[in-house]
């Protein structure tokens, strides 16, 4: 289990490194480089638009790779999705800017971002299912939380590279070539991930399935459509909070509040590092108390904290911003620490890879694709404190709270051990 969990964690960390490197670059430099004819606000919105394309592609990736995972096994998904995402990310670092090739530059950026999202849409389902289906029932949330630490690790790695480059290079050097280095580094990381995943064993539950679904998506739509919609709505708040903190806040604080790029990256990185460290702790609580109670508590925490968070962000002071982000991210991870076990348990094994991945990635479209764009537009028409952003996130949290309330609990009931009668 430890070797399997470590390989899953490493793979998700690498793929999310690729995804987050783009998000950070979109917040900091892609607008002026690829949309120079736009105003600063419109350029930021356009850069976040290309960022959102990756989320639109993720459900398509979950359908494609979910079909492979339900028909051919969970293991092949891990290799192909990692290869696709890694190749697309390296290519992003090679795209000439608008000043060199004109409108072809943003078009290429869109295509490559789409491919990134396609690969990531398959990654989560394969990594989580392979871990969850190997894990013992009483510790399923704990072992399944290892792939959930991957996004935090990938984010810290991507932003650590960005932070180092931001501190070491001048603004002109960073905008000219420095921002490309994290994308090129993805090739080395992808090769390491493929090596780690080469020897993983197939899921025992998959090997026990006698009648594989011929068209998993059709079966999911026909028999589990309500469950897919509920899980997508439930997970939307997690994506909304995460990308508000890690992507939108970078652009808002550097452009509107005059906070330095280095300070903002450090604040966000510290927050995500704490979130990653708390993931297995909260996963243990999920094994003990159940999946649904933690999800409800996390949603309630988000709904109560969004207005304080935007107020703390608007101060522009590193400590207060960090505390605002920390409250939001701890509420987020209270839900997402248990999701890797909860979602697969909601679906039967023969369509689990498709159902869980589609629900998870649709939640990303609802909560992640639009949030940076909506938050940027709302903040532009507000005062120094972006109360509109707080209201939007609170509304998403209440939507997700309602969806979680309609989902069942899935924690396995412990089997009582009875002592044989004496004699």
Rosetta blueprint (number, residue, H / E / L):
1 X L
2 X H
3 X H
4 X H
5 X H
6 X H
7 X H
8 X H
9 X H
10 X H
11 X H
12 X H
13 X H
14 X H
15 X H
16 X H
17 X H
18 X H
19 X H
20 X H
21 X H
22 X H
23 X H
24 X H
25 X H
26 X H
27 X H
28 X H
29 X H
30 X H
31 X H
32 X H
33 X H
34 X H
35 X L
36 X L
37 X L
38 X L
39 X L
40 X H
41 X H
42 X H
43 X H
44 X H
45 X H
46 X H
47 X H
48 X H
49 X H
50 X H
51 X H
52 X H
53 X H
54 X H
55 X H
56 X H
57 X H
58 X H
59 X H
60 X H
61 X H
62 X H
63 X H
64 X H
65 X H
66 X H
67 X H
68 X H
69 X H
70 X H
71 X H
72 X L
73 X L
74 X H
75 X H
76 X H
77 X H
78 X H
79 X H
80 X H
81 X H
82 X H
83 X H
84 X H
85 X H
86 X H
87 X H
88 X H
89 X H
90 X H
91 X H
92 X H
93 X L
94 X L
95 X L
96 X L
97 X L
98 X H
99 X H
100 X H
101 X H
102 X L
103 X L
104 X H
105 X H
106 X H
107 X H
108 X H
109 X H
110 X H
111 X H
112 X H
113 X H
114 X H
115 X H
116 X H
117 X H
118 X H
119 X H
120 X H
121 X H
122 X H
123 X H
124 X H
125 X H
126 X H
127 X H
128 X H
129 X H
130 X H
131 X H
132 X H
133 X L
134 X L
135 X L
136 X L
137 X H
138 X H
139 X H
140 X H
141 X H
142 X H
143 X H
144 X H
145 X H
146 X H
147 X H
148 X H
149 X H
150 X H
151 X H
152 X H
153 X H
154 X H
155 X H
156 X H
157 X H
158 X H
159 X H
160 X H
161 X H
162 X H
163 X H
164 X H
165 X H
166 X H
167 X H
168 X H
169 X L
170 X L
171 X H
172 X H
173 X H
174 X H
175 X H
176 X H
177 X L
178 X H
179 X H
180 X H
181 X H
182 X H
183 X H
184 X H
185 X H
186 X H
187 X H
188 X H
189 X H
190 X H
191 X H
192 X H
193 X H
194 X H
195 X H
196 X H
197 X H
198 X L
199 X L
200 X L
201 X L
202 X L
203 X L
204 X H
205 X H
206 X H
207 X H
208 X H
209 X L
210 X L
211 X L
212 X L
213 X L
214 X L
215 X L
216 X H
217 X H
218 X H
219 X H
220 X H
221 X H
222 X H
223 X H
224 X H
225 X H
226 X H
227 X H
228 X H
229 X H
230 X H
231 X H
232 X H
233 X H
234 X H
235 X H
236 X H
237 X H
238 X H
239 X H
240 X H
241 X H
242 X H
243 X H
244 X H
245 X H
246 X H
247 X H
248 X H
249 X H
250 X H
251 X H
252 X H
253 X H
254 X H
255 X H
256 X L
257 X L
258 X L
259 X L
260 X L
261 X H
262 X H
263 X H
264 X H
265 X H
266 X H
267 X H
268 X H
269 X H
270 X H
271 X H
272 X H
273 X H
274 X H
275 X H
276 X H
277 X H
278 X H
279 X H
280 X H
281 X H
282 X H
283 X H
284 X H
285 X H
286 X H
287 X H
288 X H
289 X H
290 X L
291 X H
292 X H
293 X H
294 X H
295 X H
296 X H
297 X H
298 X H
299 X H
300 X H
301 X H
302 X H
303 X H
304 X H
305 X H
306 X H
307 X H
308 X H
309 X H
310 X H
311 X H
312 X H
313 X H
314 X L
315 X L
316 X L
317 X L
318 X H
319 X H
320 X H
321 X H
322 X H
323 X H
324 X H
325 X H
326 X H
327 X H
328 X H
329 X H
330 X H
331 X H
332 X H
333 X H
334 X H
335 X H
336 X H
337 X H
338 X H
339 X H
340 X H
341 X H
342 X H
343 X H
344 X H
345 X H
346 X H
347 X L
348 X L
349 X H
350 X H
351 X H
352 X H
353 X H
354 X H
355 X H
356 X H
357 X H
358 X H
359 X H
360 X H
361 X H
362 X H
363 X H
364 X H
365 X H
366 X H
367 X H
368 X H
369 X H
370 X L
371 X H
372 X H
373 X H
374 X H
375 X H
376 X H
377 X H
378 X H
379 X H
380 X H
381 X L
382 X L
383 X L
384 X L
385 X L
386 X L
387 X H
388 X H
389 X H
390 X H
391 X H
392 X H
393 X H
394 X H
395 X H
396 X H
397 X H
398 X H
399 X H
400 X H
401 X H
402 X H
403 X H
404 X H
405 X H
406 X H
407 X L
408 X L
409 X L
410 X L
411 X L
412 X L
413 X L
414 X L
415 X L
416 X L
417 X L
418 X L
419 X L
420 X L
421 X L
422 X L
423 X L
